[in-house]
């Protein structure tokens, strides 16, 4: 994360066990103009026990990011063409 301002605060808007899923969430956020960062991609995970890969956004954008994810990720899951196992 390359941040020039030490006063910036970040919030976690999503957690997952899977780095690829976190990258998808980051991509969705950035498609909506919200800069996002994925951290802990190399952390050991234990499926079902610990969600350690996190997606962060600047605190001032956290509420908008959560709403954007809720609207956009839900629409993908509800889409009959979206493959869900």
OpenMM code with the backbone's topology and positions (N, CA, C; nanometers):
from openmm import Vec3, app, unit

residues = "UNK UNK UNK UNK UNK UNK UNK UNK UNK UNK UNK UNK UNK UNK UNK UNK UNK UNK UNK UNK UNK UNK UNK UNK UNK UNK UNK UNK UNK UNK UNK UNK UNK UNK UNK UNK UNK UNK UNK UNK UNK UNK UNK UNK UNK UNK UNK UNK UNK UNK UNK UNK UNK UNK UNK UNK UNK UNK UNK UNK UNK UNK UNK UNK UNK UNK UNK UNK UNK UNK UNK UNK UNK UNK UNK UNK UNK UNK UNK UNK UNK UNK UNK UNK UNK".split()
positions = [
    Vec3(0.0856, -0.1163, 0.0000),
    Vec3(0.0000, 0.0000, 0.0000),
    Vec3(0.0904, 0.1227, 0.0000),
    Vec3(0.0742, 0.2062, -0.0994),
    Vec3(0.1558, 0.3255, -0.1109),
    Vec3(0.0717, 0.4460, -0.0731),
    Vec3(0.0861, 0.4926, 0.0516),
    Vec3(0.0059, 0.6031, 0.1024),
    Vec3(0.1001, 0.7138, 0.1463),
    Vec3(0.0750, 0.8351, 0.0987),
    Vec3(0.1620, 0.9477, 0.1306),
    Vec3(0.1183, 1.0245, 0.2539),
    Vec3(-0.0023, 1.0049, 0.3021),
    Vec3(-0.0558, 1.0813, 0.4139),
    Vec3(-0.0671, 0.9914, 0.5358),
    Vec3(0.0092, 1.0233, 0.6414),
    Vec3(0.0076, 0.9419, 0.7625),
    Vec3(-0.1227, 0.9540, 0.8395),
    Vec3(-0.2075, 1.0510, 0.8048),
    Vec3(-0.3324, 1.0720, 0.8771),
    Vec3(-0.4481, 0.9886, 0.8227),
    Vec3(-0.4262, 0.9164, 0.7141),
    Vec3(-0.5326, 0.8346, 0.6579),
    Vec3(-0.5622, 0.7168, 0.7502),
    Vec3(-0.6896, 0.6843, 0.7621),
    Vec3(-0.7340, 0.5690, 0.8402),
    Vec3(-0.8033, 0.4735, 0.7443),
    Vec3(-0.7872, 0.3450, 0.7696),
    Vec3(-0.8475, 0.2441, 0.6843),
    Vec3(-0.9370, 0.1526, 0.7659),
    Vec3(-1.0398, 0.0994, 0.6993),
    Vec3(-1.1319, 0.0062, 0.7620),
    Vec3(-1.1432, -0.1180, 0.6763),
    Vec3(-1.1640, -0.2294, 0.7434),
    Vec3(-1.1888, -0.3550, 0.6729),
    Vec3(-1.3342, -0.3562, 0.6285),
    Vec3(-1.3578, -0.3825, 0.5001),
    Vec3(-1.4946, -0.3911, 0.4489),
    Vec3(-1.5320, -0.5332, 0.4097),
    Vec3(-1.4321, -0.6228, 0.4043),
    Vec3(-1.4602, -0.7631, 0.3730),
    Vec3(-1.3451, -0.8491, 0.4233),
    Vec3(-1.3797, -0.9705, 0.4655),
    Vec3(-1.2785, -1.0687, 0.5047),
    Vec3(-1.3128, -1.2011, 0.4382),
    Vec3(-1.2103, -1.2790, 0.4112),
    Vec3(-1.2297, -1.4068, 0.3447),
    Vec3(-1.1116, -1.4978, 0.3759),
    Vec3(-1.1265, -1.6237, 0.3438),
    Vec3(-1.0155, -1.7188, 0.3559),
    Vec3(-0.9336, -1.7262, 0.2282),
    Vec3(-0.9827, -1.6669, 0.1210),
    Vec3(-0.9253, -1.6895, -0.0109),
    Vec3(-0.8754, -1.5606, -0.0752),
    Vec3(-0.7441, -1.5520, -0.1042),
    Vec3(-0.6904, -1.4322, -0.1684),
    Vec3(-0.7596, -1.3983, -0.3007),
    Vec3(-0.7952, -1.4978, -0.3800),
    Vec3(-0.8613, -1.4704, -0.5085),
    Vec3(-0.9969, -1.4036, -0.4871),
    Vec3(-1.0690, -1.4452, -0.3853),
    Vec3(-1.1988, -1.3829, -0.3545),
    Vec3(-1.1780, -1.2382, -0.3102),
    Vec3(-1.0756, -1.2139, -0.2304),
    Vec3(-1.0456, -1.0772, -0.1870),
    Vec3(-1.0103, -0.9893, -0.3061),
    Vec3(-0.9358, -1.0433, -0.4015),
    Vec3(-0.9008, -0.9667, -0.5217),
    Vec3(-1.0250, -0.9357, -0.6046),
    Vec3(-1.1186, -1.0283, -0.6103),
    Vec3(-1.2450, -1.0035, -0.6806),
    Vec3(-1.3202, -0.8886, -0.6140),
    Vec3(-1.3271, -0.8910, -0.4826),
    Vec3(-1.3954, -0.7841, -0.4086),
    Vec3(-1.3268, -0.6509, -0.4338),
    Vec3(-1.1927, -0.6497, -0.4319),
    Vec3(-1.1180, -0.5267, -0.4609),
    Vec3(-1.1508, -0.4752, -0.6002),
    Vec3(-1.1562, -0.5652, -0.6965),
    Vec3(-1.1866, -0.5270, -0.8342),
    Vec3(-1.3265, -0.4676, -0.8454),
    Vec3(-1.4235, -0.5290, -0.7773),
    Vec3(-1.5608, -0.4767, -0.7785),
    Vec3(-1.5627, -0.3356, -0.7203),
    Vec3(-1.4957, -0.3167, -0.6080),
    Vec3(-1.4913, -0.1832, -0.5470),
    Vec3(-1.4267, -0.0812, -0.6403),
    Vec3(-1.3162, -0.1176, -0.7008),
    Vec3(-1.2466, -0.0241, -0.7883),
    Vec3(-1.3263, 0.0062, -0.9144),
    Vec3(-1.4120, -0.0872, -0.9573),
    Vec3(-1.4995, -0.0589, -1.0716),
    Vec3(-1.6009, 0.0491, -1.0363),
    Vec3(-1.6265, 0.0666, -0.9073),
    Vec3(-1.7166, 0.1716, -0.8601),
    Vec3(-1.6438, 0.2968, -0.8159),
    Vec3(-1.5134, 0.3040, -0.8440),
    Vec3(-1.4370, 0.4236, -0.8110),
    Vec3(-1.3884, 0.4292, -0.6673),
    Vec3(-1.3907, 0.3160, -0.5966),
    Vec3(-1.3473, 0.3117, -0.4572),
    Vec3(-1.2129, 0.2385, -0.4518),
    Vec3(-1.1085, 0.3095, -0.4126),
    Vec3(-0.9760, 0.2482, -0.4043),
    Vec3(-0.9730, 0.1505, -0.2872),
    Vec3(-0.9246, 0.0299, -0.3135),
    Vec3(-0.9238, -0.0747, -0.2115),
    Vec3(-0.7900, -0.1470, -0.2122),
    Vec3(-0.7585, -0.2076, -0.0990),
    Vec3(-0.6330, -0.2795, -0.0808),
    Vec3(-0.6612, -0.4159, -0.0194),
    Vec3(-0.5860, -0.5160, -0.0623),
    Vec3(-0.5965, -0.6507, -0.0059),
    Vec3(-0.4714, -0.6739, 0.0776),
    Vec3(-0.4921, -0.7196, 0.2027),
    Vec3(-0.3779, -0.7494, 0.2887),
    Vec3(-0.3882, -0.8913, 0.3428),
    Vec3(-0.2764, -0.9429, 0.3874),
    Vec3(-0.2647, -1.0769, 0.4469),
    Vec3(-0.2858, -1.1879, 0.3450),
    Vec3(-0.2483, -1.1673, 0.2213),
    Vec3(-0.2702, -1.2716, 0.1201),
    Vec3(-0.1854, -1.3955, 0.1447),
    Vec3(-0.0792, -1.3835, 0.2213),
    Vec3(0.0057, -1.4988, 0.2498),
    Vec3(-0.0155, -1.5553, 0.3898),
    Vec3(-0.1160, -1.5051, 0.4601),
    Vec3(-0.1417, -1.5545, 0.5960),
    Vec3(-0.1962, -1.6967, 0.5902),
    Vec3(-0.1565, -1.7804, 0.6857),
    Vec3(-0.2143, -1.9155, 0.6878),
    Vec3(-0.3620, -1.9083, 0.7224),
    Vec3(-0.4418, -1.9830, 0.6506),
    Vec3(-0.5861, -1.9831, 0.6777),
    Vec3(-0.6320, -2.1242, 0.7077),
    Vec3(-0.7298, -2.1330, 0.7900),
    Vec3(-0.7914, -2.2598, 0.8248),
    Vec3(-0.9383, -2.2454, 0.7900),
    Vec3(-0.9772, -2.3058, 0.6788),
    Vec3(-1.1122, -2.2884, 0.6256),
    Vec3(-1.2141, -2.3157, 0.7353),
    Vec3(-1.3021, -2.2198, 0.7524),
    Vec3(-1.4073, -2.2316, 0.8518),
    Vec3(-1.3685, -2.1805, 0.9888),
    Vec3(-1.2406, -2.1581, 1.0126),
    Vec3(-1.1974, -2.1135, 1.1449),
    Vec3(-1.1548, -1.9672, 1.1487),
    Vec3(-1.0761, -1.9266, 1.0495),
    Vec3(-1.0197, -1.7918, 1.0510),
    Vec3(-1.0332, -1.7300, 0.9124),
    Vec3(-1.0909, -1.6133, 0.9075),
    Vec3(-1.0933, -1.5382, 0.7820),
    Vec3(-0.9875, -1.4305, 0.7956),
    Vec3(-0.8739, -1.4514, 0.7312),
    Vec3(-0.7620, -1.3623, 0.7573),
    Vec3(-0.7233, -1.2715, 0.6414),
    Vec3(-0.7743, -1.2955, 0.5212),
    Vec3(-0.7447, -1.2066, 0.4091),
    Vec3(-0.8478, -1.0944, 0.4138),
    Vec3(-0.7981, -0.9705, 0.4190),
    Vec3(-0.8889, -0.8571, 0.4376),
    Vec3(-0.8823, -0.7596, 0.3212),
    Vec3(-0.9969, -0.6950, 0.2954),
    Vec3(-1.0054, -0.5886, 0.1955),
    Vec3(-1.0287, -0.4590, 0.2726),
    Vec3(-0.9405, -0.3625, 0.2516),
    Vec3(-0.9465, -0.2345, 0.3224),
    Vec3(-0.9778, -0.1204, 0.2271),
    Vec3(-1.0476, -0.0207, 0.2800),
    Vec3(-1.0691, 0.1056, 0.2091),
    Vec3(-1.0461, 0.2186, 0.3085),
    Vec3(-1.0272, 0.3383, 0.2562),
    Vec3(-1.0139, 0.4543, 0.3437),
    Vec3(-1.1423, 0.4679, 0.4260),
    Vec3(-1.1277, 0.4999, 0.5532),
    Vec3(-1.2426, 0.5067, 0.6451),
    Vec3(-1.3553, 0.5946, 0.5937),
    Vec3(-1.3207, 0.7044, 0.5280),
    Vec3(-1.4244, 0.7943, 0.4780),
    Vec3(-1.5076, 0.7304, 0.3670),
    Vec3(-1.4584, 0.6208, 0.3057),
    Vec3(-1.5315, 0.5522, 0.1999),
    Vec3(-1.5907, 0.4185, 0.2448),
    Vec3(-1.5717, 0.3824, 0.3701),
    Vec3(-1.6121, 0.2495, 0.4168),
    Vec3(-1.7621, 0.2245, 0.4029),
    Vec3(-1.8438, 0.3186, 0.4441),
    Vec3(-1.9895, 0.3000, 0.4353),
    Vec3(-2.0336, 0.2854, 0.2894),
    Vec3(-1.9814, 0.3712, 0.2023),
    Vec3(-2.0150, 0.3624, 0.0595),
    Vec3(-1.9661, 0.2308, 0.0009),
    Vec3(-1.8486, 0.1853, 0.0439),
    Vec3(-1.7934, 0.0598, -0.0071),
    Vec3(-1.8808, -0.0582, 0.0328),
    Vec3(-1.9233, -0.0620, 0.1575),
    Vec3(-2.0100, -0.1719, 0.2025),
    Vec3(-2.1419, -0.1736, 0.1253),
    Vec3(-2.1993, -0.0568, 0.1048),
    Vec3(-2.3254, -0.0483, 0.0306),
    Vec3(-2.3033, -0.0915, -0.1148),
    Vec3(-2.1951, -0.0454, -0.1754),
    Vec3(-2.1641, -0.0806, -0.3136),
    Vec3(-2.1463, -0.2316, -0.3268),
    Vec3(-2.0746, -0.2934, -0.2328),
    Vec3(-2.0556, -0.4382, -0.2367),
    Vec3(-2.1875, -0.5120, -0.2196),
    Vec3(-2.2684, -0.4662, -0.1271),
    Vec3(-2.3982, -0.5302, -0.1034),
    Vec3(-2.4829, -0.5275, -0.2300),
    Vec3(-2.4864, -0.4153, -0.2961),
    Vec3(-2.5677, -0.4021, -0.4175),
    Vec3(-2.5090, -0.4791, -0.5351),
    Vec3(-2.3795, -0.4733, -0.5520),
    Vec3(-2.3174, -0.5310, -0.6712),
    Vec3(-2.2835, -0.6785, -0.6588),
    Vec3(-2.2382, -0.7230, -0.5447),
    Vec3(-2.2093, -0.8658, -0.5298),
    Vec3(-2.3377, -0.9461, -0.5198),
    Vec3(-2.4399, -0.8931, -0.4534),
    Vec3(-2.5680, -0.9630, -0.4432),
    Vec3(-2.6290, -0.9805, -0.5816),
    Vec3(-2.6204, -0.8786, -0.6658),
    Vec3(-2.6791, -0.8899, -0.7993),
    Vec3(-2.6084, -0.9965, -0.8814),
    Vec3(-2.4786, -1.0154, -0.8601),
    Vec3(-2.4069, -1.1213, -0.9315),
    Vec3(-2.4506, -1.2584, -0.8829),
    Vec3(-2.4690, -1.2738, -0.7534),
    Vec3(-2.5089, -1.4030, -0.6983),
    Vec3(-2.6516, -1.4365, -0.7391),
    Vec3(-2.7399, -1.3374, -0.7482),
    Vec3(-2.8788, -1.3601, -0.7873),
    Vec3(-2.8952, -1.3833, -0.9365),
    Vec3(-2.7938, -1.3513, -1.0149),
    Vec3(-2.8008, -1.3665, -1.1600),
    Vec3(-2.8023, -1.5149, -1.1971),
    Vec3(-2.9041, -1.5600, -1.2725),
    Vec3(-2.9111, -1.7022, -1.3086),
    Vec3(-2.7927, -1.7490, -1.3914),
    Vec3(-2.7223, -1.6567, -1.4571),
    Vec3(-2.6063, -1.6916, -1.5371),
    Vec3(-2.4790, -1.7029, -1.4532),
    Vec3(-2.4843, -1.6577, -1.3281),
    Vec3(-2.3670, -1.6596, -1.2403),
    Vec3(-2.3536, -1.8009, -1.1833),
    Vec3(-2.2396, -1.8681, -1.2062),
    Vec3(-2.2242, -2.0061, -1.1578),
    Vec3(-2.2057, -2.0130, -1.0061),
    Vec3(-2.2976, -2.0742, -0.9387),
    Vec3(-2.2903, -2.0928, -0.7952),
    Vec3(-2.2930, -2.2413, -0.7666),
    Vec3(-2.1963, -2.2885, -0.6892),
    Vec3(-2.1912, -2.4314, -0.6541),
    Vec3(-2.2765, -2.4608, -0.5347),
] * unit.nanometer
topology = app.Topology()
chain = topology.addChain("A")
for resn in residues:
    res = topology.addResidue(resn, chain)
    for name in ("N", "CA", "C"):
        topology.addAtom(name, app.Element.getBySymbol(name[0]), res)
